[in-house]
Amino acid sequence: MQTEELLQILACPRCHGELTAEGGANETTGFACAACALVYPVRDGIPVMLLEEAVPLERWRASHPAV
Ligand SMILES: [Zn+2]
């Protein structure tokens, strides 16, 4: 599924807010919630929308430099 489509159907499991895609133009590595400052990682092309798996935005940015 395309990132744009996923962004329309996915919501933050914590606040149910909108998400933004993380990663480069060709690959989405995660979906970020600005309100919660959390990133939900994409593993093997599948978004992991679990609060337990979410990475704090600050930590995510440190390990995933902007492309
Ligand atoms: Zn949220």
N, CA, C, O and the ligand as a Tripos MOL2 file, in Angstrom:
@<TRIPOS>MOLECULE
protein
  269   267    68     0     0
PROTEIN
NO_CHARGES

@<TRIPOS>ATOM
      1 N           0.8440   -1.1950    0.0000 N.3       1 MET1
      2 CA          0.0000    0.0000    0.0000 C.3       1 MET1
      3 C           0.8860    1.2540    0.0000 C.2       1 MET1
      4 O           1.9600    1.2730    0.6020 O.2       1 MET1
      5 N           0.4230    2.2730   -0.6720 N.am      2 GLN2
      6 CA          1.2040    3.5000   -0.7470 C.3       2 GLN2
      7 C           1.1240    4.2900    0.5610 C.2       2 GLN2
      8 O           0.1500    4.2130    1.3100 O.2       2 GLN2
      9 N           2.1860    5.0450    0.7970 N.am      3 THR3
     10 CA          2.2530    5.8270    2.0220 C.3       3 THR3
     11 C           1.0760    6.7810    2.1350 C.2       3 THR3
     12 O           0.5190    6.9510    3.2190 O.2       3 THR3
     13 N           0.6890    7.4080    1.0220 N.am      4 GLU4
     14 CA         -0.4190    8.3690    1.0550 C.3       4 GLU4
     15 C          -1.7130    7.6950    1.4920 C.2       4 GLU4
     16 O          -2.5030    8.2670    2.2440 O.2       4 GLU4
     17 N          -1.9170    6.4770    1.0140 N.am      5 GLU5
     18 CA         -3.1200    5.7390    1.3890 C.3       5 GLU5
     19 C          -3.0910    5.3780    2.8670 C.2       5 GLU5
     20 O          -4.0940    5.4880    3.5720 O.2       5 GLU5
     21 N          -1.9110    4.9440    3.3200 N.am      6 LEU6
     22 CA         -1.7720    4.5600    4.7220 C.3       6 LEU6
     23 C          -2.0370    5.7500    5.6370 C.2       6 LEU6
     24 O          -2.6780    5.6210    6.6800 O.2       6 LEU6
     25 N          -1.5260    6.9230    5.2220 N.am      7 LEU7
     26 CA         -1.7060    8.1150    6.0520 C.3       7 LEU7
     27 C          -3.1830    8.4430    6.2210 C.2       7 LEU7
     28 O          -3.5900    9.0100    7.2350 O.2       7 LEU7
     29 N          -3.9780    8.0860    5.2260 N.am      8 GLN8
     30 CA         -5.4080    8.3940    5.3110 C.3       8 GLN8
     31 C          -6.1550    7.4520    6.2380 C.2       8 GLN8
     32 O          -7.1590    7.8390    6.8370 O.2       8 GLN8
     33 N          -5.6770    6.2180    6.3650 N.am      9 ILE9
     34 CA         -6.4190    5.2520    7.1810 C.3       9 ILE9
     35 C          -5.8220    5.0560    8.5640 C.2       9 ILE9
     36 O          -6.5030    4.6090    9.4870 O.2       9 ILE9
     37 N          -4.5190    5.4000    8.7050 N.am     10 LEU10
     38 CA         -3.8770    5.1890    9.9900 C.3      10 LEU10
     39 C          -4.0760    6.3970   10.9030 C.2      10 LEU10
     40 O          -4.1460    7.5360   10.4430 O.2      10 LEU10
     41 N          -4.1630    6.1300   12.1860 N.am     11 ALA11
     42 CA         -4.2130    7.1970   13.1830 C.3      11 ALA11
     43 C          -3.3620    6.7660   14.3620 C.2      11 ALA11
     44 O          -3.1130    5.5790   14.5760 O.2      11 ALA11
     45 N          -2.9310    7.7430   15.1090 N.am     12 CYS12
     46 CA         -2.1350    7.4510   16.2970 C.3      12 CYS12
     47 C          -2.9820    6.6510   17.2790 C.2      12 CYS12
     48 O          -4.0840    7.0780   17.6270 O.2      12 CYS12
     49 N          -2.4850    5.4850   17.7390 N.am     13 PRO13
     50 CA         -3.2780    4.6750   18.6830 C.3      13 PRO13
     51 C          -3.4100    5.3260   20.0550 C.2      13 PRO13
     52 O          -4.2500    4.9140   20.8540 O.2      13 PRO13
     53 N          -2.5940    6.3310   20.3360 N.am     14 ARG14
     54 CA         -2.6350    6.9820   21.6490 C.3      14 ARG14
     55 C          -3.6390    8.1310   21.6600 C.2      14 ARG14
     56 O          -4.4910    8.2120   22.5440 O.2      14 ARG14
     57 N          -3.5290    9.0440   20.6430 N.am     15 CYS15
     58 CA         -4.3930   10.2320   20.6580 C.3      15 CYS15
     59 C          -5.3630   10.2450   19.4830 C.2      15 CYS15
     60 O          -6.2120   11.1310   19.3870 O.2      15 CYS15
     61 N          -5.2410    9.2690   18.5930 N.am     16 HIS16
     62 CA         -6.0820    9.1620   17.4000 C.3      16 HIS16
     63 C          -5.9020   10.3590   16.4700 C.2      16 HIS16
     64 O          -6.7860   10.6810   15.6760 O.2      16 HIS16
     65 N          -4.7420   11.0170   16.5810 N.am     17 GLY17
     66 CA         -4.4480   12.1510   15.7200 C.3      17 GLY17
     67 C          -3.8390   11.7110   14.3990 C.2      17 GLY17
     68 O          -3.5760   10.5320   14.1640 O.2      17 GLY17
     69 N          -3.6280   12.6960   13.5580 N.am     18 GLU18
     70 CA         -3.0370   12.4240   12.2490 C.3      18 GLU18
     71 C          -1.5490   12.1300   12.3720 C.2      18 GLU18
     72 O          -0.8680   12.6020   13.2820 O.2      18 GLU18
     73 N          -1.0740   11.3370   11.4270 N.am     19 LEU19
     74 CA          0.3310   10.9530   11.4100 C.3      19 LEU19
     75 C           1.0260   11.5670   10.2110 C.2      19 LEU19
     76 O           0.3900   11.9310    9.2220 O.2      19 LEU19
     77 N           2.3360   11.6750   10.3140 N.am     20 THR20
     78 CA          3.1370   12.0960    9.1680 C.3      20 THR20
     79 C           4.1610   11.0130    8.8800 C.2      20 THR20
     80 O           4.6130   10.3160    9.7880 O.2      20 THR20
     81 N           4.5240   10.8760    7.6080 N.am     21 ALA21
     82 CA          5.4650    9.8330    7.2070 C.3      21 ALA21
     83 C           6.8940   10.2510    7.5320 C.2      21 ALA21
     84 O           7.2800   11.4050    7.3500 O.2      21 ALA21
     85 N           7.6670    9.2860    8.0170 N.am     22 GLU22
     86 CA          9.0860    9.4920    8.2670 C.3      22 GLU22
     87 C           9.8680    8.6950    7.2270 C.2      22 GLU22
     88 O           9.4270    7.6430    6.7660 O.2      22 GLU22
     89 N          11.0240    9.2150    6.8740 N.am     23 GLY23
     90 CA         11.8620    8.4700    5.9380 C.3      23 GLY23
     91 C          12.0900    9.2390    4.6570 C.2      23 GLY23
     92 O          11.7420   10.4160    4.5610 O.2      23 GLY23
     93 N          12.6690    8.5840    3.6770 N.am     24 GLY24
     94 CA         12.9820    9.2310    2.4190 C.3      24 GLY24
     95 C          11.8390    9.1640    1.4410 C.2      24 GLY24
     96 O          10.7510    8.6890    1.7690 O.2      24 GLY24
     97 N          12.0900    9.6470    0.2250 N.am     25 ALA25
     98 CA         11.0530    9.6970   -0.7970 C.3      25 ALA25
     99 C          10.6400    8.2930   -1.2380 C.2      25 ALA25
    100 O           9.4870    8.0640   -1.6010 O.2      25 ALA25
    101 N          11.5800    7.3690   -1.2050 N.am     26 ASN26
    102 CA         11.3030    6.0310   -1.7240 C.3      26 ASN26
    103 C          10.8970    5.0250   -0.6620 C.2      26 ASN26
    104 O          10.3490    3.9660   -0.9670 O.2      26 ASN26
    105 N          11.1720    5.3680    0.5860 N.am     27 GLU27
    106 CA         10.8680    4.3970    1.6260 C.3      27 GLU27
    107 C          10.3670    5.1000    2.8780 C.2      27 GLU27
    108 O          11.0110    6.0130    3.3950 O.2      27 GLU27
    109 N           9.2170    4.6640    3.3550 N.am     28 THR28
    110 CA          8.7010    5.1740    4.6160 C.3      28 THR28
    111 C           9.2060    4.2630    5.7220 C.2      28 THR28
    112 O           8.9610    3.0560    5.7150 O.2      28 THR28
    113 N           9.9160    4.8590    6.6700 N.am     29 THR29
    114 CA         10.4970    4.0450    7.7470 C.3      29 THR29
    115 C           9.6470    4.0680    9.0030 C.2      29 THR29
    116 O           9.8180    3.2430    9.9010 O.2      29 THR29
    117 N           8.7190    5.0320    9.0590 N.am     30 GLY30
    118 CA          7.8690    5.0980   10.2240 C.3      30 GLY30
    119 C           6.7890    6.1440   10.0540 C.2      30 GLY30
    120 O           6.8070    6.9280    9.1060 O.2      30 GLY30
    121 N           5.8360    6.1490   10.9950 N.am     31 PHE31
    122 CA          4.7660    7.1490   10.9960 C.3      31 PHE31
    123 C           4.8370    7.8880   12.3200 C.2      31 PHE31
    124 O           4.7960    7.2790   13.3890 O.2      31 PHE31
    125 N           4.9450    9.2130   12.2380 N.am     32 ALA32
    126 CA          5.1490   10.0180   13.4260 C.3      32 ALA32
    127 C           3.8780   10.7300   13.8460 C.2      32 ALA32
    128 O           3.1060   11.1980   13.0090 O.2      32 ALA32
    129 N           3.6690   10.8050   15.1720 N.am     33 CYS33
    130 CA          2.6130   11.6300   15.7350 C.3      33 CYS33
    131 C           3.2880   12.7990   16.4280 C.2      33 CYS33
    132 O           4.0090   12.6200   17.4090 O.2      33 CYS33
    133 N           3.0510   13.9960   15.9110 N.am     34 ALA34
    134 CA          3.6910   15.1900   16.4810 C.3      34 ALA34
    135 C           3.1510   15.4830   17.8760 C.2      34 ALA34
    136 O           3.8960   15.9050   18.7600 O.2      34 ALA34
    137 N           1.8640   15.2600   18.0680 N.am     35 ALA35
    138 CA          1.2420   15.5720   19.3560 C.3      35 ALA35
    139 C           1.8240   14.7130   20.4810 C.2      35 ALA35
    140 O           2.0240   15.1980   21.5950 O.2      35 ALA35
    141 N           2.0940   13.4440   20.1890 N.am     36 CYS36
    142 CA          2.6190   12.5280   21.2060 C.3      36 CYS36
    143 C           4.1440   12.4680   21.1730 C.2      36 CYS36
    144 O           4.7630   11.9190   22.0840 O.2      36 CYS36
    145 N           4.7550   13.0340   20.1170 N.am     37 ALA37
    146 CA          6.2070   12.9500   19.9290 C.3      37 ALA37
    147 C           6.6580   11.4980   19.9240 C.2      37 ALA37
    148 O           7.6410   11.1210   20.5630 O.2      37 ALA37
    149 N           5.8910   10.6860   19.1660 N.am     38 LEU38
    150 CA          6.2030    9.2680   19.0520 C.3      38 LEU38
    151 C           6.2490    8.8820   17.5820 C.2      38 LEU38
    152 O           5.5540    9.4660   16.7500 O.2      38 LEU38
    153 N           7.0830    7.8830   17.2730 N.am     39 VAL39
    154 CA          7.1330    7.3590   15.9160 C.3      39 VAL39
    155 C           6.8030    5.8700   15.9610 C.2      39 VAL39
    156 O           7.3670    5.1110   16.7490 O.2      39 VAL39
    157 N           5.8740    5.4770   15.0920 N.am     40 TYR40
    158 CA          5.5080    4.0670   14.9710 C.3      40 TYR40
    159 C           6.2840    3.4960   13.7980 C.2      40 TYR40
    160 O           6.0920    3.9290   12.6620 O.2      40 TYR40
    161 N           7.1530    2.5360   14.0540 N.am     41 PRO41
    162 CA          8.0440    2.0490   12.9930 C.3      41 PRO41
    163 C           7.3200    1.2030   11.9530 C.2      41 PRO41
    164 O           6.2940    0.5850   12.2360 O.2      41 PRO41
    165 N           7.8820    1.1880   10.7350 N.am     42 VAL42
    166 CA          7.4090    0.2970    9.6800 C.3      42 VAL42
    167 C           8.4090   -0.8540    9.5980 C.2      42 VAL42
    168 O           9.5990   -0.6460    9.3600 O.2      42 VAL42
    169 N           7.9070   -2.0650    9.7990 N.am     43 ARG43
    170 CA          8.7760   -3.2480    9.7590 C.3      43 ARG43
    171 C           8.3270   -4.1500    8.6240 C.2      43 ARG43
    172 O           7.1690   -4.5600    8.5500 O.2      43 ARG43
    173 N           9.2810   -4.4520    7.7340 N.am     44 ASP44
    174 CA          8.9810   -5.2960    6.5670 C.3      44 ASP44
    175 C           7.7730   -4.7620    5.8050 C.2      44 ASP44
    176 O           6.9430   -5.5280    5.3150 O.2      44 ASP44
    177 N           7.6890   -3.4320    5.7120 N.am     45 GLY45
    178 CA          6.6130   -2.8080    4.9540 C.3      45 GLY45
    179 C           5.2970   -2.7060    5.6840 C.2      45 GLY45
    180 O           4.3100   -2.2240    5.1280 O.2      45 GLY45
    181 N           5.2710   -3.1570    6.9260 N.am     46 ILE46
    182 CA          4.0210   -3.1430    7.6880 C.3      46 ILE46
    183 C           4.1400   -2.1580    8.8540 C.2      46 ILE46
    184 O           5.0270   -2.2950    9.6970 O.2      46 ILE46
    185 N           3.2480   -1.1660    8.9000 N.am     47 PRO47
    186 CA          3.2920   -0.2210   10.0150 C.3      47 PRO47
    187 C           2.9170   -0.9130   11.3310 C.2      47 PRO47
    188 O           1.8980   -1.5960   11.4240 O.2      47 PRO47
    189 N           3.7580   -0.7190   12.3300 N.am     48 VAL48
    190 CA          3.4880   -1.3150   13.6410 C.3      48 VAL48
    191 C           2.8390   -0.2510   14.5090 C.2      48 VAL48
    192 O           3.5200    0.5670   15.1270 O.2      48 VAL48
    193 N           1.5040   -0.2730   14.5460 N.am     49 MET49
    194 CA          0.7590    0.7740   15.2580 C.3      49 MET49
    195 C           0.4710    0.3310   16.6930 C.2      49 MET49
    196 O          -0.6840    0.2400   17.1080 O.2      49 MET49
    197 N           1.5270    0.0620   17.4320 N.am     50 LEU50
    198 CA          1.3900   -0.3650   18.8080 C.3      50 LEU50
    199 C           2.1290    0.6100   19.7050 C.2      50 LEU50
    200 O           3.2830    0.9540   19.4510 O.2      50 LEU50
    201 N           1.4580    1.0460   20.7460 N.am     51 LEU51
    202 CA          2.0570    1.9990   21.6680 C.3      51 LEU51
    203 C           3.3390    1.4270   22.2760 C.2      51 LEU51
    204 O           4.3000    2.1620   22.5050 O.2      51 LEU51
    205 N           3.3540    0.1200   22.5360 N.am     52 GLU52
    206 CA          4.5300   -0.5170   23.1400 C.3      52 GLU52
    207 C           5.7340   -0.4760   22.2090 C.2      52 GLU52
    208 O           6.8780   -0.5190   22.6610 O.2      52 GLU52
    209 N           5.4720   -0.3920   20.9060 N.am     53 GLU53
    210 CA          6.5520   -0.4210   19.9240 C.3      53 GLU53
    211 C           6.9690    0.9790   19.4780 C.2      53 GLU53
    212 O           7.9390    1.1330   18.7350 O.2      53 GLU53
    213 N           6.2510    1.9820   19.9240 N.am     54 ALA54
    214 CA          6.5450    3.3390   19.4880 C.3      54 ALA54
    215 C           7.8800    3.8220   20.0490 C.2      54 ALA54
    216 O           8.2770    3.4700   21.1600 O.2      54 ALA54
    217 N           8.5600    4.6420   19.2410 N.am     55 VAL55
    218 CA          9.8660    5.1750   19.6170 C.3      55 VAL55
    219 C           9.7170    6.6820   19.8450 C.2      55 VAL55
    220 O           9.1200    7.3710   19.0180 O.2      55 VAL55
    221 N          10.2510    7.1990   20.9520 N.am     56 PRO56
    222 CA         10.1890    8.6580   21.1620 C.3      56 PRO56
    223 C          10.8240    9.3840   19.9800 C.2      56 PRO56
    224 O          11.8860    8.9980   19.4910 O.2      56 PRO56
    225 N          10.1540   10.4410   19.5350 N.am     57 LEU57
    226 CA         10.5830   11.1600   18.3340 C.3      57 LEU57
    227 C          12.0530   11.5830   18.4110 C.2      57 LEU57
    228 O          12.7830   11.4950   17.4230 O.2      57 LEU57
    229 N          12.4750   12.0350   19.5770 N.am     58 GLU58
    230 CA         13.8540   12.4900   19.7430 C.3      58 GLU58
    231 C          14.8400   11.3430   19.4820 C.2      58 GLU58
    232 O          15.8590   11.5260   18.8160 O.2      58 GLU58
    233 N          14.5190   10.1700   20.0150 N.am     59 ARG59
    234 CA         15.3900    9.0100   19.8390 C.3      59 ARG59
    235 C          15.3580    8.5470   18.3740 C.2      59 ARG59
    236 O          16.3740    8.1350   17.8150 O.2      59 ARG59
    237 N          14.1730    8.6270   17.7750 N.am     60 TRP60
    238 CA         14.0250    8.2180   16.3780 C.3      60 TRP60
    239 C          14.8960    9.1060   15.4780 C.2      60 TRP60
    240 O          15.6210    8.6090   14.6160 O.2      60 TRP60
    241 N          14.8140   10.4120   15.6890 N.am     61 ARG61
    242 CA         15.5740   11.3540   14.8680 C.3      61 ARG61
    243 C          17.0670   11.1220   15.0070 C.2      61 ARG61
    244 O          17.8170   11.2880   14.0450 O.2      61 ARG61
    245 N          17.5030   10.7390   16.2020 N.am     62 ALA62
    246 CA         18.9150   10.5070   16.4330 C.3      62 ALA62
    247 C          19.4170    9.2980   15.6560 C.2      62 ALA62
    248 O          20.5620    9.2790   15.2060 O.2      62 ALA62
    249 N          18.5580    8.2810   15.4960 N.am     63 SER63
    250 CA         18.9930    7.0630   14.8200 C.3      63 SER63
    251 C          18.5510    7.0220   13.3590 C.2      63 SER63
    252 O          19.0000    6.1570   12.6070 O.2      63 SER63
    253 N          17.6780    7.9430   12.9450 N.am     64 HIS64
    254 CA         17.2250    7.9950   11.5490 C.3      64 HIS64
    255 C          17.4040    9.4370   11.0380 C.2      64 HIS64
    256 O          16.4480   10.2120   11.0050 O.2      64 HIS64
    257 N          18.6390    9.7830   10.6400 N.am     65 PRO65
    258 CA         18.8520   11.1530   10.1290 C.3      65 PRO65
    259 C          17.9620   11.4490    8.9240 C.2      65 PRO65
    260 O          17.7150   10.5750    8.0930 O.2      65 PRO65
    261 N          17.4890   12.6750    8.8410 N.am     66 ALA66
    262 CA         16.6350   13.0680    7.7290 C.3      66 ALA66
    263 C          17.3910   12.8920    6.4150 C.2      66 ALA66
    264 O          18.5830   13.1840    6.3240 O.2      66 ALA66
    265 N          16.6710   12.4070    5.3940 N.am     67 VAL67
    266 CA         17.3060   12.1340    4.1020 C.3      67 VAL67
    267 C          17.3170   13.4230    3.2730 C.2      67 VAL67
    268 O          17.8070   13.4270    2.1440 O.2      67 VAL67
    269 ZN         -0.6200   10.7120   19.0930 Zn       68 ZN68
@<TRIPOS>BOND
     1     1     2 1
     2     2     3 1
     3     3     4 2
     4     3     5 am
     5     5     6 1
     6     6     7 1
     7     7     8 2
     8     7     9 am
     9     9    10 1
    10    10    11 1
    11    11    12 2
    12    11    13 am
    13    13    14 1
    14    14    15 1
    15    15    16 2
    16    15    17 am
    17    17    18 1
    18    18    19 1
    19    19    20 2
    20    19    21 am
    21    21    22 1
    22    22    23 1
    23    23    24 2
    24    23    25 am
    25    25    26 1
    26    26    27 1
    27    27    28 2
    28    27    29 am
    29    29    30 1
    30    30    31 1
    31    31    32 2
    32    31    33 am
    33    33    34 1
    34    34    35 1
    35    35    36 2
    36    35    37 am
    37    37    38 1
    38    38    39 1
    39    39    40 2
    40    39    41 am
    41    41    42 1
    42    42    43 1
    43    43    44 2
    44    43    45 am
    45    45    46 1
    46    46    47 1
    47    47    48 2
    48    47    49 am
    49    49    50 1
    50    50    51 1
    51    51    52 2
    52    51    53 am
    53    53    54 1
    54    54    55 1
    55    55    56 2
    56    55    57 am
    57    57    58 1
    58    58    59 1
    59    59    60 2
    60    59    61 am
    61    61    62 1
    62    62    63 1
    63    63    64 2
    64    63    65 am
    65    65    66 1
    66    66    67 1
    67    67    68 2
    68    67    69 am
    69    69    70 1
    70    70    71 1
    71    71    72 2
    72    71    73 am
    73    73    74 1
    74    74    75 1
    75    75    76 2
    76    75    77 am
    77    77    78 1
    78    78    79 1
    79    79    80 2
    80    79    81 am
    81    81    82 1
    82    82    83 1
    83    83    84 2
    84    83    85 am
    85    85    86 1
    86    86    87 1
    87    87    88 2
    88    87    89 am
    89    89    90 1
    90    90    91 1
    91    91    92 2
    92    91    93 am
    93    93    94 1
    94    94    95 1
    95    95    96 2
    96    95    97 am
    97    97    98 1
    98    98    99 1
    99    99   100 2
   100    99   101 am
   101   101   102 1
   102   102   103 1
   103   103   104 2
   104   103   105 am
   105   105   106 1
   106   106   107 1
   107   107   108 2
   108   107   109 am
   109   109   110 1
   110   110   111 1
   111   111   112 2
   112   111   113 am
   113   113   114 1
   114   114   115 1
   115   115   116 2
   116   115   117 am
   117   117   118 1
   118   118   119 1
   119   119   120 2
   120   119   121 am
   121   121   122 1
   122   122   123 1
   123   123   124 2
   124   123   125 am
   125   125   126 1
   126   126   127 1
   127   127   128 2
   128   127   129 am
   129   129   130 1
   130   130   131 1
   131   131   132 2
   132   131   133 am
   133   133   134 1
   134   134   135 1
   135   135   136 2
   136   135   137 am
   137   137   138 1
   138   138   139 1
   139   139   140 2
   140   139   141 am
   141   141   142 1
   142   142   143 1
   143   143   144 2
   144   143   145 am
   145   145   146 1
   146   146   147 1
   147   147   148 2
   148   147   149 am
   149   149   150 1
   150   150   151 1
   151   151   152 2
   152   151   153 am
   153   153   154 1
   154   154   155 1
   155   155   156 2
   156   155   157 am
   157   157   158 1
   158   158   159 1
   159   159   160 2
   160   159   161 am
   161   161   162 1
   162   162   163 1
   163   163   164 2
   164   163   165 am
   165   165   166 1
   166   166   167 1
   167   167   168 2
   168   167   169 am
   169   169   170 1
   170   170   171 1
   171   171   172 2
   172   171   173 am
   173   173   174 1
   174   174   175 1
   175   175   176 2
   176   175   177 am
   177   177   178 1
   178   178   179 1
   179   179   180 2
   180   179   181 am
   181   181   182 1
   182   182   183 1
   183   183   184 2
   184   183   185 am
   185   185   186 1
   186   186   187 1
   187   187   188 2
   188   187   189 am
   189   189   190 1
   190   190   191 1
   191   191   192 2
   192   191   193 am
   193   193   194 1
   194   194   195 1
   195   195   196 2
   196   195   197 am
   197   197   198 1
   198   198   199 1
   199   199   200 2
   200   199   201 am
   201   201   202 1
   202   202   203 1
   203   203   204 2
   204   203   205 am
   205   205   206 1
   206   206   207 1
   207   207   208 2
   208   207   209 am
   209   209   210 1
   210   210   211 1
   211   211   212 2
   212   211   213 am
   213   213   214 1
   214   214   215 1
   215   215   216 2
   216   215   217 am
   217   217   218 1
   218   218   219 1
   219   219   220 2
   220   219   221 am
   221   221   222 1
   222   222   223 1
   223   223   224 2
   224   223   225 am
   225   225   226 1
   226   226   227 1
   227   227   228 2
   228   227   229 am
   229   229   230 1
   230   230   231 1
   231   231   232 2
   232   231   233 am
   233   233   234 1
   234   234   235 1
   235   235   236 2
   236   235   237 am
   237   237   238 1
   238   238   239 1
   239   239   240 2
   240   239   241 am
   241   241   242 1
   242   242   243 1
   243   243   244 2
   244   243   245 am
   245   245   246 1
   246   246   247 1
   247   247   248 2
   248   247   249 am
   249   249   250 1
   250   250   251 1
   251   251   252 2
   252   251   253 am
   253   253   254 1
   254   254   255 1
   255   255   256 2
   256   255   257 am
   257   257   258 1
   258   258   259 1
   259   259   260 2
   260   259   261 am
   261   261   262 1
   262   262   263 1
   263   263   264 2
   264   263   265 am
   265   265   266 1
   266   266   267 1
   267   267   268 2
@<TRIPOS>SUBSTRUCTURE
     1 MET1         2 RESIDUE 1 A MET
     2 GLN2         6 RESIDUE 1 A GLN
     3 THR3        10 RESIDUE 1 A THR
     4 GLU4        14 RESIDUE 1 A GLU
     5 GLU5        18 RESIDUE 1 A GLU
     6 LEU6        22 RESIDUE 1 A LEU
     7 LEU7        26 RESIDUE 1 A LEU
     8 GLN8        30 RESIDUE 1 A GLN
     9 ILE9        34 RESIDUE 1 A ILE
    10 LEU10       38 RESIDUE 1 A LEU
    11 ALA11       42 RESIDUE 1 A ALA
    12 CYS12       46 RESIDUE 1 A CYS
    13 PRO13       50 RESIDUE 1 A PRO
    14 ARG14       54 RESIDUE 1 A ARG
    15 CYS15       58 RESIDUE 1 A CYS
    16 HIS16       62 RESIDUE 1 A HIS
    17 GLY17       66 RESIDUE 1 A GLY
    18 GLU18       70 RESIDUE 1 A GLU
    19 LEU19       74 RESIDUE 1 A LEU
    20 THR20       78 RESIDUE 1 A THR
    21 ALA21       82 RESIDUE 1 A ALA
    22 GLU22       86 RESIDUE 1 A GLU
    23 GLY23       90 RESIDUE 1 A GLY
    24 GLY24       94 RESIDUE 1 A GLY
    25 ALA25       98 RESIDUE 1 A ALA
    26 ASN26      102 RESIDUE 1 A ASN
    27 GLU27      106 RESIDUE 1 A GLU
    28 THR28      110 RESIDUE 1 A THR
    29 THR29      114 RESIDUE 1 A THR
    30 GLY30      118 RESIDUE 1 A GLY
    31 PHE31      122 RESIDUE 1 A PHE
    32 ALA32      126 RESIDUE 1 A ALA
    33 CYS33      130 RESIDUE 1 A CYS
    34 ALA34      134 RESIDUE 1 A ALA
    35 ALA35      138 RESIDUE 1 A ALA
    36 CYS36      142 RESIDUE 1 A CYS
    37 ALA37      146 RESIDUE 1 A ALA
    38 LEU38      150 RESIDUE 1 A LEU
    39 VAL39      154 RESIDUE 1 A VAL
    40 TYR40      158 RESIDUE 1 A TYR
    41 PRO41      162 RESIDUE 1 A PRO
    42 VAL42      166 RESIDUE 1 A VAL
    43 ARG43      170 RESIDUE 1 A ARG
    44 ASP44      174 RESIDUE 1 A ASP
    45 GLY45      178 RESIDUE 1 A GLY
    46 ILE46      182 RESIDUE 1 A ILE
    47 PRO47      186 RESIDUE 1 A PRO
    48 VAL48      190 RESIDUE 1 A VAL
    49 MET49      194 RESIDUE 1 A MET
    50 LEU50      198 RESIDUE 1 A LEU
    51 LEU51      202 RESIDUE 1 A LEU
    52 GLU52      206 RESIDUE 1 A GLU
    53 GLU53      210 RESIDUE 1 A GLU
    54 ALA54      214 RESIDUE 1 A ALA
    55 VAL55      218 RESIDUE 1 A VAL
    56 PRO56      222 RESIDUE 1 A PRO
    57 LEU57      226 RESIDUE 1 A LEU
    58 GLU58      230 RESIDUE 1 A GLU
    59 ARG59      234 RESIDUE 1 A ARG
    60 TRP60      238 RESIDUE 1 A TRP
    61 ARG61      242 RESIDUE 1 A ARG
    62 ALA62      246 RESIDUE 1 A ALA
    63 SER63      250 RESIDUE 1 A SER
    64 HIS64      254 RESIDUE 1 A HIS
    65 PRO65      258 RESIDUE 1 A PRO
    66 ALA66      262 RESIDUE 1 A ALA
    67 VAL67      266 RESIDUE 1 A VAL
    68 ZN68       269 GROUP 0 **** ****
